[in-house]
């Protein structure tokens, strides 16, 4: 079993994250040893932010005000009103030409139904490997994450748009990590998802490999950034350094 506390520490240190990585686990039964929310949230993505500070075991009832999220996560035990709520939501979005019927048909949805979704800080995970790990990163951090995921997955990670919750089934169905540019809903419900932040979803089974590459590339980027900053300053001052000379100036 991986040491998830150590992996979380390495990710936070390498990227300078301001919010802890969040472990998301899909379970066929609700565990009795993890606290359940006292009330439902306005949108299921709210649990991403809440899960960065404490462990929560959620069911379809806790997600019931989020018809899109219940659908993409294929949560069993949804209220009877789910189908009507989803239809009304999609009709409103289609009326605005925000989504079209053919786009709805291609929306990623979890292949298997689950009763429970657990959200918790990655460093608290002990005995249940996460399905997905979520990270909130700004553009500079995202550069490193993108480079690392490409190296492990063998392709440039997908950058998804609305709805933000679709990133989780996208990653689990494809076994490849991805980025989400968010959606207007997620950015309204999540304080952590400010305009300068991108959401990254890492496929849980590859977490150690991703962390190794993120750590390596973060260190490389520090050196290369110094190289480029020194070279820029020299050339702006009128100097004509060779690459070897610029490399020689690195501390």
Secondary structure, DSSP 8 states (H G I E B T S, - for coil): ---HHHHHHHHHHHHT-SS--EEEEEESS--TTS---SS--SSTTHHHHHTTTS-EEE-GGGGTT-HHHHHHHTBTT--TTHHHHHHHHHHHHHHTTSS-HHHHHT----SS-BSEEEEEEGGG--SS--SEEEEEEEHHHHHHHHHHHHHHHSS--EEE-S-TTHHHHHHHHHTS-EEE---HHHHHH-SSS-TTEEEEEEEGGGHHHHHHHHHHHHHHHHHHHHHHHHHHHHHHTT----HHHHHHT--
